[in-house]
Amino acid sequence: MHVCDENSSRGHWPLGDVQEVSNGRHGLVRTCKVRVNGTEKVRPVTQLCVLEHAA
């Protein structure tokens, strides 16, 4: 999964691995804890870009 980074162009966004998801009050996923370059960051799903669909 690519993690949006406002300081770089779309083709250079870092790859991240989703560690944990958090649901909003309606039961939909709203934020994710993502490991990027050895650090964990919490990002809203609107700032994530899915690369492939897991079966």
C-alpha positions as CSV (number, residue, x, y, z in Angstrom):
1,M,0.0,0.0,0.0
2,H,1.3,3.4,-0.9
3,V,1.1,6.1,1.8
4,C,0.4,9.6,0.6
5,D,3.2,12.1,1.3
6,E,2.5,15.7,0.6
7,N,6.3,16.4,0.2
8,S,6.8,14.1,-2.7
9,S,5.2,13.3,-6.1
10,R,2.8,10.4,-6.5
11,G,5.3,8.2,-8.1
12,H,7.6,8.4,-5.1
13,W,5.2,7.7,-2.2
14,P,6.6,5.2,0.3
15,L,5.3,1.7,0.6
16,G,3.7,0.7,3.9
17,D,2.4,-2.4,5.6
18,V,-1.0,-2.1,7.4
19,Q,-0.5,-3.2,11.1
20,E,-3.9,-2.4,12.5
21,V,-7.2,-0.8,11.5
22,S,-9.7,1.4,13.5
23,N,-13.4,1.6,12.8
24,G,-15.5,4.7,13.0
25,R,-18.8,4.9,14.7
26,H,-20.7,3.4,11.7
27,G,-18.4,0.3,11.6
28,L,-16.4,1.5,8.6
29,V,-12.6,1.6,8.6
30,R,-11.5,5.2,9.1
31,T,-7.8,5.0,10.1
32,C,-4.9,2.5,9.8
33,K,-1.7,2.1,11.7
34,V,0.9,1.6,8.9
35,R,4.6,0.6,9.2
36,V,6.6,2.8,6.8
37,N,10.4,2.6,6.7
38,G,10.6,1.0,10.1
39,T,8.3,3.5,11.9
40,E,4.6,3.2,12.6
41,K,2.3,6.0,11.6
42,V,-1.5,6.4,11.9
43,R,-3.1,7.6,8.7
44,P,-6.7,8.1,7.5
45,V,-7.7,5.7,4.8
46,T,-8.1,8.7,2.4
47,Q,-4.3,9.0,2.5
48,L,-3.7,5.4,1.5
49,C,-3.5,3.9,-2.0
50,V,-4.2,0.2,-2.3
51,L,-1.9,-1.6,-4.7
52,E,-3.5,-5.0,-5.0
53,H,-6.6,-6.8,-3.6
54,A,-5.8,-9.6,-1.2
55,A,-7.9,-12.7,-1.8
